[in-house]
Amino acid sequence: MKKSLLNFILIIIGSLLYTNLFWREQLGLNTLIFSLFAIGAAWQRWPEALKRREVQLMMSGVLISALLTIWHNSVLAKATHIISFLLLIGYLQQEKVRFVVFACILGLANLLEGPLMLIRSLRESLPARGNWQSAARWAQLTFLPLGMGAIFTSLYYHANPRFA
Protein backbone atom coordinates (compact mmCIF):
# COMPACT_ATOMS: atom_id res chain seq x y z
CA MET A 1 0.00 0.00 0.00
CA LYS A 2 1.29 3.44 -0.88
CA LYS A 3 2.51 5.47 2.06
CA SER A 4 0.32 8.47 1.18
CA LEU A 5 -2.78 6.27 1.03
CA LEU A 6 -1.90 4.70 4.38
CA ASN A 7 -1.39 8.17 5.88
CA PHE A 8 -4.77 9.27 4.53
CA ILE A 9 -6.44 6.18 6.01
CA LEU A 10 -4.77 6.84 9.37
CA ILE A 11 -6.00 10.44 9.29
CA ILE A 12 -9.57 9.33 8.58
CA ILE A 13 -9.49 6.63 11.28
CA GLY A 14 -7.93 9.07 13.76
CA SER A 15 -10.55 11.71 12.99
CA LEU A 16 -13.40 9.24 13.43
CA LEU A 17 -11.85 7.88 16.62
CA TYR A 18 -11.35 11.39 18.00
CA THR A 19 -14.92 12.39 17.16
CA ASN A 20 -16.43 9.28 18.71
CA LEU A 21 -14.25 9.37 21.83
CA PHE A 22 -14.49 13.06 22.70
CA TRP A 23 -17.90 14.22 21.47
CA ARG A 24 -19.72 15.59 24.55
CA GLU A 25 -17.41 13.64 26.84
CA GLN A 26 -14.94 14.58 29.54
CA LEU A 27 -11.28 13.65 29.37
CA GLY A 28 -10.63 10.25 30.87
CA LEU A 29 -10.10 6.80 29.39
CA ASN A 30 -10.65 8.28 25.93
CA THR A 31 -7.38 10.22 26.28
CA LEU A 32 -5.42 7.02 26.82
CA ILE A 33 -7.10 5.24 23.89
CA PHE A 34 -6.52 8.16 21.53
CA SER A 35 -2.95 8.65 22.77
CA LEU A 36 -2.17 5.00 22.05
CA PHE A 37 -3.62 5.36 18.55
CA ALA A 38 -1.70 8.59 17.93
CA ILE A 39 1.59 7.06 19.07
CA GLY A 40 0.97 4.03 16.86
CA ALA A 41 0.20 6.29 13.89
CA ALA A 42 3.34 8.33 14.62
CA TRP A 43 5.35 5.10 14.73
CA GLN A 44 4.07 4.26 11.25
CA ARG A 45 4.50 7.79 9.89
CA TRP A 46 7.91 8.69 11.37
CA PRO A 47 9.79 5.46 12.22
CA GLU A 48 13.13 7.29 12.19
CA ALA A 49 11.93 9.76 14.82
CA LEU A 50 11.31 6.99 17.34
CA LYS A 51 15.04 6.36 17.59
CA ARG A 52 15.59 9.79 19.14
CA ARG A 53 15.66 9.92 22.93
CA GLU A 54 13.59 13.10 23.28
CA VAL A 55 10.76 11.63 21.18
CA GLN A 56 10.75 8.51 23.34
CA LEU A 57 10.59 10.69 26.45
CA MET A 58 7.73 12.74 25.00
CA MET A 59 5.80 9.57 24.10
CA SER A 60 6.23 8.22 27.60
CA GLY A 61 5.19 11.63 28.95
CA VAL A 62 2.02 11.55 26.86
CA LEU A 63 1.16 8.06 28.12
CA ILE A 64 1.93 8.92 31.74
CA SER A 65 -0.12 12.12 31.54
CA ALA A 66 -3.01 10.16 29.98
CA LEU A 67 -2.84 7.67 32.85
CA LEU A 68 -2.76 10.53 35.37
CA THR A 69 -5.77 12.08 33.63
CA ILE A 70 -7.63 8.82 34.20
CA TRP A 71 -6.39 8.48 37.78
CA HIS A 72 -6.78 12.03 39.11
CA ASN A 73 -9.11 13.68 36.57
CA SER A 74 -7.88 17.09 37.67
CA VAL A 75 -7.46 20.23 35.60
CA LEU A 76 -3.69 20.03 36.08
CA ALA A 77 -3.55 16.46 34.74
CA LYS A 78 -5.69 17.39 31.74
CA ALA A 79 -3.59 20.47 30.96
CA THR A 80 -0.39 18.44 31.33
CA HIS A 81 -1.71 15.86 28.89
CA ILE A 82 -2.67 18.47 26.29
CA ILE A 83 0.68 20.26 26.59
CA SER A 84 2.67 17.02 26.40
CA PHE A 85 0.66 15.97 23.33
CA LEU A 86 1.46 19.28 21.60
CA LEU A 87 5.14 18.90 22.51
CA LEU A 88 5.17 15.38 21.08
CA ILE A 89 3.75 16.70 17.80
CA GLY A 90 6.45 19.38 17.70
CA TYR A 91 9.28 16.93 18.39
CA LEU A 92 7.97 14.53 15.76
CA GLN A 93 7.85 17.26 13.12
CA GLN A 94 11.33 18.67 13.57
CA GLU A 95 14.51 16.73 14.07
CA LYS A 96 16.70 19.44 15.56
CA VAL A 97 14.40 21.04 18.11
CA ARG A 98 16.52 22.22 21.04
CA PHE A 99 14.01 24.06 23.19
CA VAL A 100 10.66 22.91 24.50
CA VAL A 101 9.10 26.26 23.57
CA PHE A 102 9.99 25.68 19.91
CA ALA A 103 8.42 22.22 20.06
CA CYS A 104 5.22 23.71 21.46
CA ILE A 105 5.15 26.38 18.74
CA LEU A 106 5.73 23.72 16.07
CA GLY A 107 2.92 21.62 17.52
CA LEU A 108 0.51 24.55 17.39
CA ALA A 109 1.63 25.45 13.87
CA ASN A 110 1.07 21.87 12.76
CA LEU A 111 -2.49 22.00 14.06
CA LEU A 112 -3.14 24.94 11.75
CA GLU A 113 -1.09 23.71 8.80
CA GLY A 114 -2.24 20.06 8.82
CA PRO A 115 -5.62 20.48 7.11
CA LEU A 116 -4.10 22.72 4.43
CA MET A 117 -1.39 20.16 3.64
CA LEU A 118 -4.02 17.40 3.46
CA ILE A 119 -6.03 19.37 0.89
CA ARG A 120 -2.89 20.09 -1.14
CA SER A 121 -1.82 16.42 -1.19
CA LEU A 122 -5.32 15.31 -2.17
CA ARG A 123 -5.36 17.82 -5.02
CA GLU A 124 -2.02 16.53 -6.31
CA SER A 125 -3.17 12.90 -6.22
CA LEU A 126 -6.29 13.46 -8.35
CA PRO A 127 -6.34 11.35 -11.52
CA ALA A 128 -5.41 12.79 -14.91
CA ARG A 129 -8.04 13.99 -17.39
CA GLY A 130 -8.18 10.64 -19.24
CA ASN A 131 -9.09 8.77 -16.08
CA TRP A 132 -12.10 10.99 -15.37
CA GLN A 133 -14.23 9.11 -17.91
CA SER A 134 -13.65 5.78 -16.19
CA ALA A 135 -14.21 7.44 -12.82
CA ALA A 136 -17.51 8.89 -14.04
CA ARG A 137 -18.56 5.45 -15.25
CA TRP A 138 -17.76 3.88 -11.87
CA ALA A 139 -19.64 6.70 -10.14
CA GLN A 140 -22.70 5.95 -12.26
CA LEU A 141 -22.44 2.25 -11.47
CA THR A 142 -22.15 3.05 -7.76
CA PHE A 143 -24.60 5.89 -7.19
CA LEU A 144 -27.45 4.68 -9.41
CA PRO A 145 -28.11 1.52 -7.33
CA LEU A 146 -27.57 3.47 -4.10
CA GLY A 147 -30.10 6.08 -5.21
CA MET A 148 -32.63 3.42 -6.17
CA GLY A 149 -32.10 1.70 -2.84
CA ALA A 150 -32.63 4.99 -1.01
CA ILE A 151 -35.88 5.61 -2.90
CA PHE A 152 -37.11 2.07 -2.13
CA THR A 153 -36.17 2.41 1.54
CA SER A 154 -37.97 5.76 1.77
CA LEU A 155 -41.12 4.36 0.16
CA TYR A 156 -41.07 1.28 2.37
CA TYR A 157 -40.38 3.39 5.47
CA HIS A 158 -43.38 5.65 4.86
CA ALA A 159 -45.70 2.80 3.81
CA ASN A 160 -45.00 0.44 6.72
CA PRO A 161 -45.23 1.83 10.29
CA ARG A 162 -43.40 -1.19 11.74
CA PHE A 163 -40.34 -0.54 9.57
CA ALA A 164 -39.58 2.66 11.46
ROMARLUM-362357 format. One line per 4 residues: number of its first residue (from 1); for each residue x, y, z of N, C-alpha, C, O. Coordinates in Angstrom, 1 decimal, always signed. Example, Ala and Ser with C-alpha at 12.3 -4.5 7.8 and 13.67 -1.06 7.14 Angstrom:
<sevexs>
1) +13.2/-5.7/+7.8/+12.3/-4.5/+7.8/+13.2/-3.3/+7.8/+14.2/-3.3/+8.5; +12.8/-2.2/+7.1/+13.7/-1.1/+7.1/+12.9/+0.0/+7.9/+13.4/+1.1/+8.0
</sevexs>
This chain:
<sevexs>
1) +0.8/-1.2/+0.0/+0.0/+0.0/+0.0/+0.9/+1.2/+0.0/+1.9/+1.3/+0.7; +0.5/+2.2/-0.8/+1.3/+3.4/-0.9/+1.3/+4.2/+0.5/+0.3/+4.1/+1.2; +2.4/+4.8/+0.8/+2.5/+5.5/+2.1/+1.5/+6.6/+2.2/+1.0/+6.9/+3.3; +1.3/+7.4/+1.1/+0.3/+8.5/+1.2/-1.1/+8.0/+1.4/-1.9/+8.6/+2.2
5) -1.5/+6.8/+0.8/-2.8/+6.3/+1.0/-2.9/+5.8/+2.5/-4.0/+6.0/+3.1; -1.9/+5.2/+3.0/-1.9/+4.7/+4.4/-2.0/+5.9/+5.3/-2.7/+5.8/+6.3; -1.3/+7.0/+5.0/-1.4/+8.2/+5.9/-2.8/+8.7/+5.8/-3.3/+9.2/+6.9; -3.4/+8.8/+4.7/-4.8/+9.3/+4.5/-5.7/+8.4/+5.3/-6.6/+8.9/+6.0
9) -5.6/+7.1/+5.3/-6.4/+6.2/+6.0/-6.3/+6.4/+7.5/-7.2/+6.4/+8.3; -5.0/+6.6/+8.0/-4.8/+6.8/+9.4/-5.4/+8.2/+9.8/-5.9/+8.3/+10.9; -5.4/+9.2/+9.0/-6.0/+10.4/+9.3/-7.5/+10.3/+9.4/-8.1/+10.8/+10.4; -8.1/+9.5/+8.5/-9.6/+9.3/+8.6/-9.9/+8.5/+9.8/-10.9/+8.9/+10.5
13) -9.2/+7.4/+10.1/-9.5/+6.6/+11.3/-9.3/+7.4/+12.5/-10.1/+7.4/+13.5; -8.2/+8.2/+12.6/-7.9/+9.1/+13.8/-9.0/+10.1/+14.0/-9.4/+10.4/+15.1; -9.5/+10.7/+12.9/-10.5/+11.7/+13.0/-11.8/+11.1/+13.5/-12.5/+11.6/+14.4; -12.2/+9.9/+13.0/-13.4/+9.2/+13.4/-13.3/+8.8/+14.9/-14.2/+8.9/+15.7
17) -12.1/+8.3/+15.2/-11.8/+7.9/+16.6/-11.9/+9.1/+17.6/-12.5/+9.0/+18.6; -11.3/+10.2/+17.2/-11.3/+11.4/+18.0/-12.8/+11.9/+18.2/-13.2/+12.2/+19.3; -13.5/+11.9/+17.1/-14.9/+12.4/+17.2/-15.8/+11.5/+18.1/-16.5/+12.0/+18.9; -15.6/+10.2/+17.9/-16.4/+9.3/+18.7/-16.0/+9.2/+20.2/-16.8/+9.0/+21.0
21) -14.7/+9.4/+20.4/-14.2/+9.4/+21.8/-14.5/+10.7/+22.6/-14.8/+10.6/+23.8; -14.5/+11.8/+22.0/-14.5/+13.1/+22.7/-15.8/+13.9/+22.5/-15.9/+14.9/+23.2; -16.7/+13.4/+21.7/-17.9/+14.2/+21.5/-18.7/+14.2/+22.7/-19.2/+13.2/+23.2; -18.9/+15.4/+23.3/-19.7/+15.6/+24.5/-19.3/+14.7/+25.7/-20.1/+14.2/+26.5
25) -18.0/+14.5/+25.8/-17.4/+13.6/+26.8/-16.3/+14.4/+27.6/-15.7/+15.3/+27.0; -16.1/+14.0/+28.8/-14.9/+14.6/+29.5/-13.7/+13.8/+29.2/-13.7/+12.7/+28.7; -12.5/+14.4/+29.6/-11.3/+13.7/+29.4/-11.2/+12.6/+30.4/-11.5/+12.8/+31.6; -10.8/+11.4/+30.0/-10.6/+10.2/+30.9/-10.0/+9.1/+30.1/-8.9/+9.3/+29.6
29) -10.6/+8.0/+30.1/-10.1/+6.8/+29.4/-9.9/+7.1/+27.9/-9.1/+6.5/+27.3; -10.8/+7.9/+27.4/-10.6/+8.3/+25.9/-9.3/+8.9/+25.6/-8.8/+8.7/+24.5; -8.7/+9.6/+26.5/-7.4/+10.2/+26.3/-6.3/+9.1/+26.1/-5.4/+9.3/+25.3; -6.4/+8.1/+26.9/-5.4/+7.0/+26.8/-5.6/+6.3/+25.5/-4.6/+6.0/+24.8
33) -6.8/+6.0/+25.1/-7.1/+5.2/+23.9/-6.6/+6.1/+22.7/-6.0/+5.5/+21.8; -6.9/+7.3/+22.7/-6.5/+8.2/+21.5/-5.0/+8.4/+21.5/-4.4/+8.4/+20.5; -4.4/+8.5/+22.7/-2.9/+8.7/+22.8/-2.2/+7.4/+22.2/-1.2/+7.5/+21.5; -2.8/+6.2/+22.6/-2.2/+5.0/+22.1/-2.3/+4.9/+20.5/-1.3/+4.5/+19.8
37) -3.5/+5.3/+20.0/-3.6/+5.4/+18.6/-2.7/+6.4/+17.9/-2.0/+6.1/+16.9; -2.6/+7.5/+18.5/-1.7/+8.6/+17.9/-0.2/+8.2/+17.9/+0.5/+8.5/+17.0; +0.2/+7.5/+19.0/+1.6/+7.1/+19.1/+1.8/+6.0/+18.1/+2.9/+5.9/+17.4; +0.9/+5.1/+17.9/+1.0/+4.0/+16.9/+1.0/+4.6/+15.5/+1.8/+4.2/+14.6
41) +0.2/+5.6/+15.2/+0.2/+6.3/+13.9/+1.5/+7.0/+13.7/+2.0/+7.0/+12.6; +2.1/+7.6/+14.7/+3.3/+8.3/+14.6/+4.5/+7.3/+14.4/+5.4/+7.6/+13.6; +4.4/+6.1/+15.0/+5.4/+5.1/+14.7/+5.3/+4.7/+13.3/+6.4/+4.4/+12.7; +4.2/+4.6/+12.7/+4.1/+4.3/+11.2/+4.6/+5.4/+10.4/+5.2/+5.2/+9.4
45) +4.2/+6.6/+10.7/+4.5/+7.8/+9.9/+6.0/+8.2/+10.0/+6.6/+8.5/+8.9; +6.5/+8.2/+11.2/+7.9/+8.7/+11.4/+8.7/+7.6/+12.1/+9.0/+7.8/+13.3; +9.1/+6.5/+11.5/+9.8/+5.5/+12.2/+11.2/+5.9/+12.6/+11.7/+5.4/+13.6; +11.8/+6.8/+11.8/+13.1/+7.3/+12.2/+13.1/+8.2/+13.4/+14.1/+8.3/+14.1
49) +12.0/+8.9/+13.7/+11.9/+9.8/+14.8/+11.9/+9.0/+16.1/+12.3/+9.5/+17.2; +11.4/+7.8/+16.1/+11.3/+7.0/+17.3/+12.7/+6.6/+17.9/+12.7/+6.1/+19.1; +13.7/+6.7/+17.1/+15.0/+6.4/+17.6/+15.6/+7.5/+18.4/+16.6/+7.3/+19.2; +15.1/+8.7/+18.4/+15.6/+9.8/+19.1/+15.1/+9.7/+20.6/+13.9/+9.4/+20.8
53) +16.0/+10.0/+21.5/+15.7/+9.9/+22.9/+14.6/+10.9/+23.4/+13.7/+10.5/+24.2; +14.6/+12.1/+22.8/+13.6/+13.1/+23.3/+12.2/+12.7/+22.8/+11.2/+13.0/+23.5; +12.1/+12.1/+21.6/+10.8/+11.6/+21.2/+10.3/+10.5/+22.1/+9.1/+10.4/+22.4; +11.2/+9.6/+22.4/+10.8/+8.5/+23.3/+10.3/+9.1/+24.7/+9.3/+8.6/+25.3
57) +11.0/+10.1/+25.2/+10.6/+10.7/+26.5/+9.2/+11.4/+26.3/+8.4/+11.3/+27.2; +9.0/+12.1/+25.2/+7.7/+12.7/+25.0/+6.6/+11.7/+24.9/+5.5/+12.0/+25.4; +6.8/+10.6/+24.2/+5.8/+9.6/+24.1/+5.5/+9.0/+25.5/+4.3/+8.7/+25.8; +6.5/+8.7/+26.3/+6.2/+8.2/+27.6/+5.5/+9.3/+28.4/+4.7/+9.0/+29.3
61) +5.9/+10.6/+28.2/+5.2/+11.6/+29.0/+3.7/+11.7/+28.6/+2.9/+12.0/+29.4; +3.4/+11.5/+27.3/+2.0/+11.5/+26.9/+1.3/+10.4/+27.5/+0.1/+10.6/+28.0; +1.9/+9.2/+27.5/+1.2/+8.1/+28.1/+1.0/+8.2/+29.6/-0.1/+7.9/+30.2; +2.0/+8.7/+30.3/+1.9/+8.9/+31.7/+0.9/+10.0/+32.1/+0.1/+9.9/+33.0
65) +0.9/+11.1/+31.3/-0.1/+12.1/+31.5/-1.5/+11.6/+31.2/-2.5/+12.1/+31.9; -1.7/+10.7/+30.2/-3.0/+10.2/+30.0/-3.4/+9.3/+31.1/-4.6/+9.3/+31.5; -2.5/+8.5/+31.7/-2.8/+7.7/+32.9/-3.2/+8.5/+34.1/-4.1/+8.2/+34.8; -2.5/+9.6/+34.2/-2.8/+10.5/+35.4/-4.1/+11.3/+35.2/-4.8/+11.6/+36.1
69) -4.5/+11.5/+33.9/-5.8/+12.1/+33.6/-6.9/+11.1/+34.0/-7.9/+11.5/+34.6; -6.7/+9.8/+33.8/-7.6/+8.8/+34.2/-7.7/+8.7/+35.7/-8.7/+8.7/+36.3; -6.5/+8.7/+36.3/-6.4/+8.5/+37.8/-6.9/+9.7/+38.6/-7.8/+9.5/+39.5; -6.4/+10.9/+38.3/-6.8/+12.0/+39.1/-8.0/+12.8/+38.6/-8.8/+13.4/+39.3
73) -8.1/+12.9/+37.2/-9.1/+13.7/+36.6/-9.1/+15.1/+37.0/-10.2/+15.7/+37.2; -8.0/+15.7/+37.2/-7.9/+17.1/+37.7/-7.6/+18.0/+36.5/-7.2/+17.5/+35.4; -7.7/+19.3/+36.7/-7.5/+20.2/+35.6/-6.0/+20.2/+35.3/-5.6/+20.3/+34.1; -5.1/+20.1/+36.3/-3.7/+20.0/+36.1/-3.3/+18.8/+35.2/-2.5/+18.9/+34.3
77) -3.9/+17.7/+35.5/-3.5/+16.5/+34.7/-4.0/+16.6/+33.3/-3.3/+16.2/+32.4; -5.2/+17.2/+33.1/-5.7/+17.4/+31.7/-4.8/+18.4/+31.0/-4.5/+18.2/+29.8; -4.4/+19.5/+31.6/-3.6/+20.5/+31.0/-2.2/+19.9/+30.6/-1.7/+20.1/+29.6; -1.7/+19.1/+31.6/-0.4/+18.4/+31.3/-0.5/+17.5/+30.1/+0.5/+17.4/+29.3
81) -1.6/+16.8/+30.0/-1.7/+15.9/+28.9/-1.8/+16.6/+27.6/-1.1/+16.2/+26.6; -2.5/+17.7/+27.5/-2.7/+18.5/+26.3/-1.3/+19.1/+25.9/-1.0/+19.1/+24.7; -0.6/+19.6/+26.9/+0.7/+20.3/+26.6/+1.7/+19.2/+26.1/+2.4/+19.4/+25.2; +1.7/+18.1/+26.8/+2.7/+17.0/+26.4/+2.3/+16.5/+25.0/+3.2/+16.1/+24.3
85) +1.1/+16.4/+24.7/+0.7/+16.0/+23.3/+1.1/+17.0/+22.3/+1.6/+16.6/+21.2; +1.0/+18.3/+22.5/+1.5/+19.3/+21.6/+3.0/+19.2/+21.5/+3.5/+19.4/+20.4; +3.7/+19.0/+22.6/+5.1/+18.9/+22.5/+5.6/+17.7/+21.7/+6.5/+17.8/+20.9; +4.9/+16.6/+21.9/+5.2/+15.4/+21.1/+5.0/+15.7/+19.6/+5.9/+15.2/+18.8
89) +4.0/+16.4/+19.2/+3.8/+16.7/+17.8/+4.9/+17.6/+17.3/+5.4/+17.3/+16.2; +5.3/+18.5/+18.1/+6.4/+19.4/+17.7/+7.7/+18.6/+17.5/+8.5/+18.8/+16.6; +8.1/+17.7/+18.5/+9.3/+16.9/+18.4/+9.2/+15.9/+17.2/+10.3/+15.6/+16.7; +8.1/+15.4/+16.9/+8.0/+14.5/+15.8/+8.2/+15.3/+14.4/+8.8/+14.7/+13.5
93) +7.8/+16.5/+14.4/+7.9/+17.3/+13.1/+9.3/+17.7/+12.8/+9.7/+17.7/+11.6; +10.0/+18.1/+13.8/+11.3/+18.7/+13.6/+12.4/+17.9/+14.3/+12.3/+17.5/+15.4; +13.5/+17.6/+13.5/+14.5/+16.7/+14.1/+15.4/+17.5/+15.0/+15.9/+16.9/+16.0; +15.7/+18.7/+14.8/+16.7/+19.4/+15.6/+16.1/+20.4/+16.5/+16.7/+21.5/+16.7
97) +15.0/+20.1/+17.1/+14.4/+21.0/+18.1/+15.3/+21.0/+19.4/+15.5/+19.9/+19.9; +15.7/+22.2/+19.8/+16.5/+22.2/+21.0/+15.8/+22.7/+22.3/+16.1/+22.4/+23.4; +14.7/+23.5/+22.1/+14.0/+24.1/+23.2/+12.6/+23.6/+23.2/+12.0/+23.4/+22.1; +12.0/+23.4/+24.4/+10.7/+22.9/+24.5/+9.7/+23.9/+23.9/+8.6/+23.6/+23.4
101) +10.0/+25.2/+24.1/+9.1/+26.3/+23.6/+9.0/+26.1/+22.1/+7.9/+26.3/+21.5; +10.1/+25.8/+21.4/+10.0/+25.7/+19.9/+9.1/+24.5/+19.5/+8.4/+24.5/+18.6; +9.2/+23.4/+20.3/+8.4/+22.2/+20.1/+6.9/+22.5/+20.2/+6.1/+22.1/+19.5; +6.6/+23.3/+21.2/+5.2/+23.7/+21.5/+4.7/+24.6/+20.3/+3.6/+24.4/+19.9
105) +5.5/+25.5/+19.9/+5.2/+26.4/+18.7/+5.0/+25.6/+17.5/+4.0/+25.8/+16.7; +5.9/+24.6/+17.2/+5.7/+23.7/+16.1/+4.5/+22.9/+16.2/+3.8/+22.6/+15.2; +4.1/+22.4/+17.4/+2.9/+21.6/+17.5/+1.7/+22.4/+17.2/+0.8/+21.9/+16.5; +1.6/+23.7/+17.7/+0.5/+24.5/+17.4/+0.5/+24.9/+15.9/-0.6/+25.0/+15.3
109) +1.6/+25.1/+15.3/+1.6/+25.5/+13.9/+1.2/+24.3/+13.0/+0.5/+24.4/+12.0; +1.5/+23.1/+13.5/+1.1/+21.9/+12.8/-0.4/+21.7/+12.9/-1.1/+21.2/+11.9; -1.0/+22.1/+14.0/-2.5/+22.0/+14.1/-3.2/+22.9/+13.0/-4.2/+22.5/+12.5; -2.6/+24.0/+12.7/-3.1/+24.9/+11.7/-2.8/+24.5/+10.3/-3.6/+24.7/+9.4
113) -1.6/+24.0/+10.1/-1.1/+23.7/+8.8/-1.6/+22.3/+8.3/-1.6/+22.1/+7.1; -1.9/+21.4/+9.2/-2.2/+20.1/+8.8/-3.4/+20.0/+7.8/-3.2/+19.3/+6.8; -4.5/+20.6/+8.1/-5.6/+20.5/+7.1/-5.3/+21.1/+5.7/-5.7/+20.5/+4.7; -4.5/+22.1/+5.7/-4.1/+22.7/+4.4/-3.2/+21.8/+3.6/-3.3/+21.7/+2.4
117) -2.3/+21.1/+4.3/-1.4/+20.2/+3.6/-2.2/+19.0/+3.1/-1.9/+18.4/+2.1; -3.2/+18.5/+3.9/-4.0/+17.4/+3.5/-4.8/+17.7/+2.2/-4.8/+16.9/+1.3; -5.3/+18.9/+2.1/-6.0/+19.4/+0.9/-5.1/+19.5/-0.3/-5.4/+19.0/-1.4; -3.9/+20.0/-0.1/-2.9/+20.1/-1.1/-2.5/+18.7/-1.6/-2.4/+18.5/-2.9
121) -2.2/+17.8/-0.8/-1.8/+16.4/-1.2/-3.0/+15.7/-1.9/-2.7/+14.9/-2.8; -4.2/+15.9/-1.5/-5.3/+15.3/-2.2/-5.5/+15.9/-3.6/-5.8/+15.2/-4.5; -5.3/+17.2/-3.7/-5.4/+17.8/-5.0/-4.3/+17.3/-6.0/-4.6/+17.1/-7.2; -3.1/+17.0/-5.5/-2.0/+16.5/-6.3/-2.2/+15.1/-6.7/-1.7/+14.6/-7.7
125) -3.0/+14.3/-5.9/-3.2/+12.9/-6.2/-4.4/+12.6/-7.0/-4.8/+11.5/-7.2; -5.1/+13.7/-7.5/-6.3/+13.5/-8.3/-5.9/+12.8/-9.7/-4.8/+13.1/-10.2; -6.7/+12.0/-10.3/-6.3/+11.4/-11.5/-6.3/+12.4/-12.7/-6.8/+13.4/-12.6; -5.6/+11.9/-13.7/-5.4/+12.8/-14.9/-6.7/+12.9/-15.6/-7.7/+12.2/-15.3
129) -6.8/+13.8/-16.7/-8.0/+14.0/-17.4/-8.6/+12.7/-18.0/-9.8/+12.5/-18.0; -7.7/+11.9/-18.6/-8.2/+10.6/-19.2/-8.9/+9.7/-18.3/-9.7/+8.9/-18.7; -8.5/+9.7/-17.0/-9.1/+8.8/-16.1/-10.4/+9.2/-15.6/-11.2/+8.5/-14.9; -10.8/+10.5/-15.9/-12.1/+11.0/-15.4/-13.3/+10.3/-16.0/-14.3/+10.1/-15.4
133) -13.1/+9.8/-17.3/-14.2/+9.1/-17.9/-14.5/+7.8/-17.2/-15.7/+7.4/-17.0; -13.4/+7.1/-16.9/-13.7/+5.8/-16.2/-14.2/+6.0/-14.8/-14.9/+5.3/-14.2; -13.7/+7.1/-14.2/-14.2/+7.4/-12.8/-15.7/+7.8/-12.9/-16.4/+7.4/-12.0; -16.1/+8.5/-13.9/-17.5/+8.9/-14.0/-18.4/+7.6/-14.3/-19.5/+7.5/-13.8
137) -17.8/+6.7/-15.0/-18.6/+5.4/-15.3/-18.7/+4.7/-13.9/-19.8/+4.2/-13.7; -17.7/+4.6/-13.2/-17.8/+3.9/-11.9/-18.7/+4.6/-10.9/-19.4/+4.0/-10.1; -18.7/+5.9/-11.0/-19.6/+6.7/-10.1/-21.1/+6.4/-10.5/-21.9/+6.3/-9.6; -21.3/+6.3/-11.8/-22.7/+5.9/-12.3/-23.1/+4.6/-11.8/-24.2/+4.3/-11.3
141) -22.2/+3.6/-11.9/-22.4/+2.3/-11.5/-22.6/+2.1/-10.0/-23.2/+1.2/-9.5; -22.0/+3.1/-9.2/-22.2/+3.1/-7.8/-23.4/+3.8/-7.3/-24.2/+3.3/-6.5; -23.6/+5.0/-7.7/-24.6/+5.9/-7.2/-26.0/+5.6/-7.7/-27.0/+5.9/-7.0; -26.1/+5.0/-8.9/-27.4/+4.7/-9.4/-28.1/+3.6/-8.5/-29.3/+3.8/-8.1
145) -27.5/+2.5/-8.2/-28.1/+1.5/-7.3/-28.3/+2.1/-5.9/-29.3/+1.8/-5.3; -27.4/+2.9/-5.4/-27.6/+3.5/-4.1/-28.8/+4.4/-4.1/-29.5/+4.4/-3.1; -28.9/+5.2/-5.1/-30.1/+6.1/-5.2/-31.4/+5.3/-5.3/-32.4/+5.7/-4.6; -31.4/+4.2/-6.1/-32.6/+3.4/-6.2/-32.9/+2.8/-4.8/-34.1/+2.6/-4.4
149) -31.9/+2.3/-4.2/-32.1/+1.7/-2.8/-32.6/+2.7/-1.8/-33.5/+2.4/-1.0; -32.1/+3.9/-1.9/-32.6/+5.0/-1.0/-34.1/+5.3/-1.3/-34.9/+5.5/-0.3; -34.5/+5.4/-2.6/-35.9/+5.6/-2.9/-36.8/+4.5/-2.4/-37.8/+4.7/-1.8; -36.3/+3.2/-2.6/-37.1/+2.1/-2.1/-37.2/+2.1/-0.6/-38.3/+1.8/-0.1
153) -36.1/+2.4/+0.1/-36.2/+2.4/+1.5/-37.1/+3.5/+2.0/-37.9/+3.3/+3.0; -37.1/+4.7/+1.4/-38.0/+5.8/+1.8/-39.4/+5.4/+1.6/-40.3/+5.6/+2.4; -39.7/+4.8/+0.4/-41.1/+4.4/+0.2/-41.6/+3.3/+1.2/-42.7/+3.4/+1.7; -40.7/+2.3/+1.4/-41.1/+1.3/+2.4/-41.2/+1.8/+3.8/-42.1/+1.4/+4.6
157) -40.3/+2.8/+4.1/-40.4/+3.4/+5.5/-41.7/+4.1/+5.7/-42.3/+4.0/+6.8; -42.1/+4.9/+4.7/-43.4/+5.6/+4.9/-44.6/+4.8/+4.7/-45.7/+5.2/+5.2; -44.5/+3.7/+4.0/-45.7/+2.8/+3.8/-45.9/+1.8/+5.0/-47.1/+1.4/+5.2; -44.9/+1.5/+5.7/-45.0/+0.4/+6.7/-44.6/+1.1/+8.1/-43.5/+1.4/+8.3
161) -45.6/+1.2/+9.0/-45.2/+1.8/+10.3/-44.3/+1.0/+11.2/-43.6/+1.5/+12.0; -44.3/-0.3/+10.9/-43.4/-1.2/+11.7/-41.9/-1.1/+11.3/-41.1/-1.5/+12.0; -41.7/-0.6/+10.1/-40.3/-0.5/+9.6/-39.6/+0.5/+10.3/-38.3/+0.4/+10.5; -40.2/+1.6/+10.8/-39.6/+2.7/+11.5/-39.1/+2.2/+12.8/-38.5/+2.9/+13.6
</sevexs>
